[in-house]
């Protein structure tokens, strides 16, 4: 099963690269593409964590949610550097944080 999730995450990244998404698209579109791919496989995308910008600080704007119908603002522009790192779950999108 672990390989299946890895393969699905890789396929999601490839679907972003191969999509019509381009400069001047909104950051929220990233989540729409990833969410559709996950749903097609019967999986869900964790909503607690997102991609982020990388610049003077490692975690900075923009916020790039990986799930569909998110409220992310902003548009991609040349020179923007951001991460795409979805967490894929079997079942619900909810995650559990251990106390430690």
Buried (B, 14 or more C-beta within 10 A) or exposed (E): EEEEBEEBBEBBBEBBEEBEBEEEBBBBBBBBBBBBBBEEBEBBBBBEEBBBBEEEEEEEBBBBBBBBEBEBEBEBEEEBEBEBEBBBBEEEBEEEEEEE
